[in-house]
Amino acid sequence: MATEKLTKSIVDAIAPSDRDLFIWDSQIPGFGVRVRAGGSKTFVAQYRAGGGRSGTSRRFTLGRYGAITVDEARDAAKKVLGSVANGSDPAGDRHAKRREMTVGQLIDLYAKEGADHLKERNRRWMMSRLQHHVVPLLGRKKISEVRVSDVEQFMRDVKAGKTAKDERGDKPRARIIVKGGAGAATKGVRDLSAVFTFAVRQELVAANPCAPVKKPADGKRNRFLSLDEVKRLGKALDAMEADGMPPKAVAIMRLWALTGCRRDEIAGLKWSEIDFERACLRLENTKTGRSVRPLSGAALALIQAQPRVDDAVYVFPSEDGTT
């Protein structure tokens, strides 16, 4: 839909919907911002290659909001649309060039344009795995030349530890430790598959070479603590608290055990996510989306025992109160 001239305040105010939205600038036809369901905002320039109504509709990505400003995107849109007026096809040229990119370049492109649906922490982990496992083994290969056999060999190599390393990092005392093994191989193939799925959507390759690859089982665990183990865990936490461990850290660990929630779901728990009346957690943003988790009497009592100030957001805030 069209709006007035796009400004920072207008872009900031656009709320995500359950599907992608396009908000168009009223002063520069074809210049707009795309708002994905996840909330990310990307500036685009849309035009028809060849001119006229019969031309092929193209959409040129200018950059992600935050990485570039509204004014920078506006200047970029003017250049793109100006070149179109002179007979160029920037999106078509970019697309043709991208078809010849390497796997390493595709990963860089995915980081900029394809991974905005991921949570920041998951995005960092995924990109780290891609850089440490995929790039050393397949990074120089043209994306059009990657075959199923290449992916299977990649999986065998990571499993055998060919990408494992333990070396000094850029910062003092920092180390870069990369482990191989079956788990790393499975995650590596899944990460690479996500990148190639993005490439298929962008019409850079015809098929995902990772799709036919048979991956090892997840090795998911379904073992639960016995009553004796639960008692031992409780005693261990009591001892840790007696030895001076911060009560907040001990409370977080107790709540992990009492709820079965993931680490960050409890460490980042908000007071607004606790339904005291119905004795449950209504988590806003988990790995699988919104989620409701029941609370036992012990878990509820533990939460109620936590100190709380009037404007507190988090149940277990950091020392500076930001998280």
Backbone hydrogen bonds in HBPLUS format (Angstrom, degrees):
<---DONOR---> <-ACCEPTOR-->    atom                        ^
c    i                          cat <-CA-CA->   ^        H-A-AA   ^      H-
h    n   atom  resd res      DA  || num        DHA   H-A  angle D-A-AA Bond
n    s   type  num  typ     dist DA aas  dist angle  dist       angle   num
A0024-TRP N   A0001-MET O   2.85 MM  23  5.96 171.7  1.86 153.6 155.8     1
A0003-THR N   A0024-TRP O   3.04 MM  21  6.06 132.5  2.27 157.9 162.3     2
A0011-VAL N   A0007-THR O   2.97 MM   4  6.22 169.9  1.98 159.7 162.0     3
A0012-ASP N   A0008-LYS O   2.85 MM   4  5.97 162.8  1.88 152.5 157.9     4
A0013-ALA N   A0009-SER O   3.12 MM   4  6.15 141.1  2.27 134.4 143.8     5
A0013-ALA N   A0010-ILE O   3.14 MM   3  5.15 124.0  2.47  93.8 108.0     6
A0014-ILE N   A0011-VAL O   3.27 MM   3  5.43 154.2  2.34 104.0 111.3     7
A0021-LEU N   A0035-VAL O   2.84 MM  14  5.00 159.1  1.89 140.8 147.9     8
A0035-VAL N   A0021-LEU O   2.79 MM  14  5.00 162.8  1.82 145.4 151.5     9
A0023-ILE N   A0033-VAL O   2.98 MM  10  5.37 165.6  2.00 153.0 156.8    10
A0033-VAL N   A0023-ILE O   2.89 MM  10  5.37 152.0  1.96 146.1 154.8    11
A0025-ASP N   A0031-PHE O   2.80 MM   6  5.63 177.5  1.80 164.8 164.1    12
A0031-PHE N   A0028-ILE O   3.07 MM   3  5.67 165.1  2.09 143.2 144.2    13
A0046-GLN N   A0030-GLY O   2.73 MM  16  4.62 159.2  1.77 131.3 138.1    14
A0032-GLY N   A0044-VAL O   3.05 MM  12  5.44 165.0  2.07 153.7 153.7    15
A0044-VAL N   A0032-GLY O   2.90 MM  12  5.44 165.2  1.92 142.5 145.2    16
A0034-ARG N   A0042-THR O   2.66 MM   8  5.10 173.6  1.66 155.7 156.2    17
A0042-THR N   A0034-ARG O   2.88 MM   8  5.10 159.3  1.92 144.7 151.1    18
A0036-ARG N   A0040-SER O   2.95 MM   4  5.47 160.1  1.99 160.6 165.1    19
A0039-GLY N   A0036-ARG O   2.85 MM   3  5.32 157.8  1.90 114.3 121.8    20
A0065-TYR N   A0041-LYS O   2.78 MM  24  5.48 165.2  1.80 149.0 153.9    21
A0043-PHE N   A0063-GLY O   2.85 MM  20  5.53 158.0  1.90 175.2 167.7    22
A0062-LEU N   A0043-PHE O   2.84 MM  19  5.29 164.8  1.86 140.8 143.6    23
A0045-ALA N   A0060-PHE O   2.84 MM  15  5.07 147.6  1.94 140.9 151.7    24
A0060-PHE N   A0045-ALA O   2.78 MM  15  5.07 175.4  1.78 151.0 152.6    25
A0047-TYR N   A0058-ARG O   3.03 MM  11  5.44 157.3  2.08 144.4 151.1    26
A0058-ARG N   A0047-TYR O   2.77 MM  11  5.44 170.0  1.78 167.4 167.0    27
A0051-GLY N   A0048-ARG O   3.21 MM   3  5.52 160.3  2.25 123.1 126.0    28
A0049-ALA N   A0056-THR O   2.75 MM   7  5.12 154.2  1.82 155.1 147.6    29
A0055-GLY N   A0052-GLY O   3.24 MM   3  5.59 162.3  2.27 108.7 114.1    30
A0067-ALA N   A0064-ARG O   2.94 MM   3  5.49 139.1  2.11 126.6 139.0    31
A0068-ILE N   A0064-ARG O   3.11 MM   4  6.27 147.6  2.21 154.4 161.9    32
A0066-GLY N   A0068-ILE O   3.24 MM   2  5.26 158.4  2.29 142.2 140.3    33
A0073-ALA N   A0069-THR O   2.97 MM   4  6.17 156.3  2.02 146.3 152.9    34
A0074-ARG N   A0070-VAL O   2.86 MM   4  6.11 150.6  1.95 146.5 155.2    35
A0075-ASP N   A0071-ASP O   3.02 MM   4  6.30 159.0  2.07 148.2 152.6    36
A0076-ALA N   A0072-GLU O   3.01 MM   4  6.24 157.4  2.06 145.1 151.6    37
A0077-ALA N   A0073-ALA O   2.84 MM   4  6.05 153.6  1.91 148.1 155.4    38
A0078-LYS N   A0074-ARG O   3.03 MM   4  6.29 153.6  2.10 147.2 153.7    39
A0079-LYS N   A0075-ASP O   3.20 MM   4  6.53 153.4  2.28 145.0 151.2    40
A0080-VAL N   A0076-ALA O   2.98 MM   4  6.28 164.1  2.01 153.4 157.5    41
A0081-LEU N   A0077-ALA O   2.86 MM   4  5.93 174.6  1.87 157.3 158.9    42
A0082-GLY N   A0078-LYS O   2.83 MM   4  5.73 139.4  2.00 134.1 145.9    43
A0083-SER N   A0079-LYS O   2.99 MM   4  6.18 150.6  2.08 143.6 150.2    44
A0084-VAL N   A0080-VAL O   3.09 MM   4  6.43 145.2  2.22 143.1 153.1    45
A0085-ALA N   A0081-LEU O   3.11 MM   4  6.36 150.4  2.20 138.6 145.5    46
A0086-ASN N   A0083-SER O   3.11 MM   3  5.06 134.9  2.33  92.6 105.3    47
A0088-SER N   A0083-SER O   2.95 MM   5  5.40 159.1  1.99 147.9 142.3    48
A0087-GLY N   A0084-VAL O   2.91 MM   3  5.12 159.6  1.95 113.9 115.4    49
A0093-ASP N   A0089-ASP O   2.87 MM   4  6.09 160.5  1.91 161.4 167.8    50
A0094-ARG N   A0090-PRO O   2.89 MM   4  6.03 158.9  1.93 146.8 152.8    51
A0095-HIS N   A0091-ALA O   2.87 MM   4  5.99 158.0  1.91 145.6 152.2    52
A0096-ALA N   A0092-GLY O   2.96 MM   4  6.18 159.6  2.00 148.1 152.8    53
A0097-LYS N   A0093-ASP O   3.03 MM   4  6.22 156.3  2.09 145.0 151.6    54
A0098-ARG N   A0094-ARG O   2.86 MM   4  6.07 152.9  1.93 149.9 157.8    55
A0099-ARG N   A0095-HIS O   3.15 MM   4  6.42 138.3  2.33 142.9 152.7    56
A0100-GLU N   A0097-LYS O   3.15 MM   3  5.66 152.5  2.23 110.4 117.9    57
A0101-MET N   A0098-ARG O   3.03 MM   3  5.10 167.2  2.05 111.2 113.8    58
A0143-ILE N   A0101-MET O   3.08 MM  42  6.33 169.5  2.09 159.5 157.0    59
A0106-LEU N   A0102-THR O   2.89 MM   4  6.18 151.0  1.98 147.6 156.4    60
A0103-VAL N   A0141-LYS O   2.84 MM  38  5.84 140.9  2.00 158.2 167.2    61
A0107-ILE N   A0103-VAL O   2.93 MM   4  6.21 153.2  2.01 150.0 156.5    62
A0104-GLY N   A0139-GLY O   2.92 MM  35  4.19 159.4  1.96 126.8 122.0    63
A0108-ASP N   A0104-GLY O   3.15 MM   4  6.47 152.8  2.23 141.8 148.7    64
A0109-LEU N   A0105-GLN O   2.95 MM   4  6.25 153.3  2.02 145.5 152.9    65
A0110-TYR N   A0106-LEU O   2.81 MM   4  6.07 156.7  1.87 150.9 157.6    66
A0111-ALA N   A0107-ILE O   2.97 MM   4  6.20 152.8  2.04 146.3 153.1    67
A0112-LYS N   A0108-ASP O   3.23 MM   4  6.52 142.1  2.38 138.8 148.1    68
A0112-LYS N   A0109-LEU O   3.09 MM   3  5.16 124.7  2.41  96.1 110.1    69
A0113-GLU N   A0109-LEU O   2.84 MM   4  6.01 160.6  1.87 158.8 164.4    70
A0114-GLY N   A0110-TYR O   2.73 MM   4  4.35 144.0  1.86 118.9 128.7    71
A0115-ALA N   A0110-TYR O   2.96 MM   5  5.96 120.0  2.33 175.1 161.5    72
A0118-LEU N   A0115-ALA O   3.18 MM   3  5.71 165.3  2.20 115.6 120.2    73
A0123-ARG N   A0119-LYS O   2.76 MM   4  5.93 155.3  1.82 160.1 168.7    74
A0124-ARG N   A0120-GLU O   2.97 MM   4  6.22 155.9  2.03 147.1 152.6    75
A0125-TRP N   A0121-ARG O   3.04 MM   4  6.35 164.0  2.07 153.2 156.9    76
A0126-MET N   A0122-ASN O   2.91 MM   4  6.04 162.8  1.94 148.3 153.4    77
A0127-MET N   A0123-ARG O   2.93 MM   4  6.08 170.6  1.94 153.5 156.2    78
A0128-SER N   A0124-ARG O   2.92 MM   4  6.03 149.4  2.01 144.1 153.1    79
A0129-ARG N   A0125-TRP O   2.96 MM   4  6.24 159.5  2.00 150.5 155.2    80
A0130-LEU N   A0126-MET O   2.95 MM   4  6.25 160.4  1.99 152.6 158.3    81
A0131-GLN N   A0127-MET O   2.94 MM   4  6.08 160.1  1.98 145.3 150.6    82
A0132-HIS N   A0128-SER O   2.94 MM   4  6.06 153.3  2.01 149.8 156.9    83
A0133-HIS N   A0129-ARG O   2.88 MM   4  5.74 147.7  1.99 148.1 154.8    84
A0134-VAL N   A0130-LEU O   2.99 MM   4  4.90 121.3  2.34 114.5 131.0    85
A0135-VAL N   A0130-LEU O   2.98 MM   5  6.33 161.9  2.01 167.5 171.6    86
A0137-LEU N   A0134-VAL O   3.13 MM   3  5.47 126.2  2.43 106.1 119.6    87
A0138-LEU N   A0134-VAL O   2.71 MM   4  5.59 169.3  1.72 173.5 176.0    88
A0139-GLY N   A0135-VAL O   2.89 MM   4  3.88 138.3  2.06 113.7 119.5    89
A0141-LYS N   A0138-LEU O   3.05 MM   3  5.52 159.3  2.09 120.2 126.8    90
A0145-GLU N   A0142-LYS O   2.91 MM   3  5.28 154.0  1.98 111.0 119.7    91
A0150-ASP N   A0147-ARG O   3.00 MM   3  5.19 126.6  2.29 100.1 114.0    92
A0151-VAL N   A0147-ARG O   3.22 MM   4  6.67 153.9  2.29 150.9 157.4    93
A0152-GLU N   A0148-VAL O   2.94 MM   4  6.27 158.4  1.99 154.6 161.1    94
A0153-GLN N   A0149-SER O   2.96 MM   4  6.11 153.2  2.03 142.0 149.0    95
A0154-PHE N   A0150-ASP O   2.89 MM   4  6.10 153.5  1.96 143.7 151.6    96
A0155-MET N   A0151-VAL O   2.95 MM   4  6.22 154.5  2.02 147.3 153.4    97
A0156-ARG N   A0152-GLU O   3.07 MM   4  6.36 155.8  2.13 143.8 149.9    98
A0157-ASP N   A0153-GLN O   2.88 MM   4  6.12 157.0  1.94 151.5 158.1    99
A0158-VAL N   A0154-PHE O   2.98 MM   4  6.22 163.1  2.01 154.6 158.1   100
A0159-LYS N   A0155-MET O   3.02 MM   4  6.12 161.4  2.06 145.7 151.5   101
A0160-ALA N   A0156-ARG O   2.94 MM   4  6.13 144.0  2.07 141.3 150.9   102
A0162-LYS N   A0157-ASP O   3.01 MM   5  5.48 167.9  2.02 156.5 152.5   103
A0161-GLY N   A0158-VAL O   3.00 MM   3  5.06 152.8  2.07 102.0 110.8   104
A0181-GLY N   A0158-VAL O   3.10 MM  23  6.27 151.7  2.18 133.5 133.9   105
A0164-ALA N   A0161-GLY O   3.20 MM   3  5.10 157.5  2.26 101.1 107.9   106
A0165-LYS N   A0178-VAL O   2.91 MM  13  5.08 150.5  2.00 130.8 137.8   107
A0178-VAL N   A0165-LYS O   2.79 MM  13  5.08 166.8  1.81 150.3 154.6   108
A0167-GLU N   A0176-ILE O   3.03 MM   9  5.32 159.0  2.08 141.2 145.2   109
A0176-ILE N   A0167-GLU O   2.71 MM   9  5.32 164.7  1.73 158.9 164.5   110
A0169-GLY N   A0174-ALA O   2.69 MM   5  4.83 170.5  1.70 129.1 125.6   111
A0174-ALA N   A0171-LYS O   3.06 MM   3  5.29 158.3  2.11 124.4 128.1   112
A0185-ALA N   A0181-GLY O   3.02 MM   4  6.21 154.0  2.09 149.0 156.9   113
A0186-THR N   A0182-ALA O   2.96 MM   4  6.18 160.1  2.00 150.9 155.4   114
A0187-LYS N   A0183-GLY O   3.05 MM   4  6.27 169.6  2.06 153.4 156.0   115
A0188-GLY N   A0184-ALA O   2.86 MM   4  5.91 151.3  1.95 141.6 150.5   116
A0189-VAL N   A0185-ALA O   3.04 MM   4  6.28 156.7  2.09 149.3 153.7   117
A0190-ARG N   A0186-THR O   3.08 MM   4  6.33 158.2  2.13 147.6 153.9   118
A0191-ASP N   A0187-LYS O   2.84 MM   4  6.05 156.2  1.89 151.0 157.4   119
A0192-LEU N   A0188-GLY O   2.95 MM   4  6.13 163.6  1.98 146.4 151.2   120
A0193-SER N   A0189-VAL O   2.82 MM   4  5.96 147.7  1.92 142.8 152.4   121
A0194-ALA N   A0190-ARG O   3.06 MM   4  6.31 150.2  2.15 142.3 148.8   122
A0195-VAL N   A0191-ASP O   3.14 MM   4  6.51 150.4  2.23 145.8 153.8   123
A0196-PHE N   A0192-LEU O   2.96 MM   4  6.28 157.9  2.01 150.8 156.4   124
A0197-THR N   A0193-SER O   2.82 MM   4  6.01 145.3  1.94 145.7 156.0   125
A0198-PHE N   A0194-ALA O   3.10 MM   4  6.31 152.9  2.17 140.7 147.0   126
A0199-ALA N   A0195-VAL O   3.01 MM   4  6.38 148.3  2.11 139.0 148.3   127
A0200-VAL N   A0196-PHE O   2.87 MM   4  6.15 146.9  1.98 145.0 153.1   128
A0201-ARG N   A0197-THR O   3.05 MM   4  6.37 158.2  2.10 146.9 152.3   129
A0202-GLN N   A0198-PHE O   2.98 MM   4  6.27 143.8  2.12 144.2 154.6   130
A0204-LEU N   A0199-ALA O   2.85 MM   5  5.19 169.0  1.87 161.3 158.4   131
A0203-GLU N   A0200-VAL O   2.92 MM   3  4.86 155.0  1.98 102.5 110.0   132
A0211-ALA N   A0208-ASN O   3.22 MM   3  5.66 151.1  2.30 112.1 119.3   133
A0213-VAL N   A0210-CYS O   3.10 MM   3  5.42 147.7  2.21 110.8 120.7   134
A0230-VAL N   A0226-SER O   2.95 MM   4  6.25 152.6  2.02 152.3 160.1   135
A0231-LYS N   A0227-LEU O   3.08 MM   4  6.33 156.8  2.13 146.6 152.0   136
A0232-ARG N   A0228-ASP O   3.01 MM   4  6.30 155.7  2.07 145.5 152.2   137
A0233-LEU N   A0229-GLU O   2.88 MM   4  6.09 152.5  1.96 146.3 153.9   138
A0234-GLY N   A0230-VAL O   2.97 MM   4  6.24 157.2  2.02 147.9 153.8   139
A0235-LYS N   A0231-LYS O   3.02 MM   4  6.31 156.6  2.07 148.4 154.3   140
A0236-ALA N   A0232-ARG O   2.93 MM   4  6.14 152.7  2.01 144.4 152.2   141
A0237-LEU N   A0233-LEU O   2.96 MM   4  6.25 156.5  2.02 152.1 157.7   142
A0238-ASP N   A0234-GLY O   2.97 MM   4  6.21 152.5  2.04 144.9 152.8   143
A0239-ALA N   A0235-LYS O   2.95 MM   4  6.20 156.1  2.00 146.9 152.8   144
A0240-MET N   A0236-ALA O   2.95 MM   4  6.21 153.9  2.02 146.0 153.3   145
A0241-GLU N   A0237-LEU O   2.99 MM   4  6.18 158.6  2.04 147.7 152.9   146
A0242-ALA N   A0238-ASP O   2.95 MM   4  6.19 152.5  2.03 144.8 153.0   147
A0243-ASP N   A0239-ALA O   2.94 MM   4  6.15 136.7  2.14 141.1 152.6   148
A0245-MET N   A0240-MET O   3.05 MM   5  5.65 161.6  2.09 151.5 147.6   149
A0244-GLY N   A0241-GLU O   3.13 MM   3  5.30 161.0  2.17 105.0 110.0   150
A0249-ALA N   A0246-PRO O   3.03 MM   3  5.50 123.0  2.36 111.0 123.8   151
A0250-VAL N   A0246-PRO O   3.23 MM   4  6.63 159.6  2.28 153.6 159.6   152
A0251-ALA N   A0247-PRO O   2.84 MM   4  6.03 157.1  1.89 150.1 156.6   153
A0252-ILE N   A0248-LYS O   3.03 MM   4  6.26 152.7  2.10 145.6 152.3   154
A0253-MET N   A0249-ALA O   3.14 MM   4  6.44 159.6  2.18 146.6 151.3   155
A0254-ARG N   A0250-VAL O   2.90 MM   4  6.18 154.3  1.97 150.1 157.8   156
A0255-LEU N   A0251-ALA O   2.95 MM   4  6.14 155.4  2.01 145.9 152.4   157
A0256-TRP N   A0252-ILE O   2.94 MM   4  6.27 143.5  2.08 144.9 155.3   158
A0257-ALA N   A0253-MET O   3.19 MM   4  6.47 163.0  2.22 146.9 149.9   159
A0258-LEU N   A0254-ARG O   2.92 MM   4  6.19 148.0  2.03 145.5 155.3   160
A0259-THR N   A0255-LEU O   2.95 MM   4  5.87 141.6  2.10 143.0 150.1   161
A0260-GLY N   A0256-TRP O   2.81 MM   4  5.40 155.1  1.87 146.7 153.0   162
A0265-GLU N   A0262-ARG O   3.19 MM   3  5.26 127.1  2.48  98.0 112.1   163
A0266-ILE N   A0263-ARG O   3.27 MM   3  5.72 137.2  2.47 106.1 115.5   164
A0267-ALA N   A0263-ARG O   2.96 MM   4  6.18 174.2  1.97 156.6 158.4   165
A0268-GLY N   A0264-ASP O   2.92 MM   4  5.53 149.4  2.01 130.9 137.9   166
A0269-LEU N   A0266-ILE O   3.11 MM   3  4.84 167.4  2.13 109.0 108.7   167
A0315-VAL N   A0269-LEU O   2.89 MM  46  5.80 167.5  1.91 150.7 153.9   168
A0273-GLU N   A0270-LYS O   3.02 MM   3  5.34 154.6  2.09 107.2 115.2   169
A0271-TRP N   A0313-VAL O   3.02 MM  42  6.01 155.0  2.08 145.8 152.9   170
A0274-ILE N   A0271-TRP O   3.18 MM   3  5.54 167.2  2.19 114.3 117.0   171
A0282-ARG N   A0273-GLU O   2.66 MM   9  4.88 171.1  1.66 152.7 156.0   172
A0275-ASP N   A0280-CYS O   2.87 MM   5  5.33 166.2  1.89 170.6 172.1   173
A0279-ALA N   A0275-ASP O   2.87 MM   4  5.72 109.6  2.37 138.7 156.5   174
A0280-CYS N   A0275-ASP O   3.14 MM   5  5.33 158.3  2.19 138.2 145.0   175
A0295-LEU N   A0279-ALA O   2.90 MM  16  5.25 153.8  1.97 141.7 133.4   176
A0281-LEU N   A0293-ARG O   2.63 MM  12  4.93 161.4  1.67 151.0 157.0   177
A0293-ARG N   A0281-LEU O   2.81 MM  12  4.93 157.1  1.86 140.2 148.0   178
A0283-LEU N   A0291-SER O   2.73 MM   8  5.16 125.6  2.03 163.7 169.6   179
A0291-SER N   A0283-LEU O   3.04 MM   8  5.16 160.3  2.08 142.4 146.7   180
A0286-THR N   A0289-GLY O   3.00 MM   3  4.85 155.8  2.06 116.9 123.5   181
A0289-GLY N   A0286-THR O   3.08 MM   3  4.85 168.9  2.10 105.6 106.9   182
A0300-LEU N   A0296-SER O   2.95 MM   4  6.15 164.7  1.97 154.5 158.7   183
A0301-ALA N   A0297-GLY O   2.94 MM   4  6.07 157.1  1.99 145.3 151.8   184
A0302-LEU N   A0298-ALA O   2.99 MM   4  6.16 150.3  2.08 142.7 150.6   185
A0303-ILE N   A0299-ALA O   3.05 MM   4  6.35 156.9  2.11 149.5 154.9   186
A0304-GLN N   A0300-LEU O   2.96 MM   4  6.18 163.5  1.99 150.7 155.5   187
A0305-ALA N   A0301-ALA O   3.04 MM   4  6.15 130.7  2.30 137.1 149.1   188
A0306-GLN N   A0303-ILE O   3.07 MM   3  5.49 162.8  2.10 112.9 118.4   189
A0312-ALA N   A0309-VAL O   3.15 MM   3  5.34 166.1  2.17 116.8 118.1   190
A0321-GLY N   A0318-SER O   2.92 MM   3  5.00 151.4  2.00 103.9 113.3   191
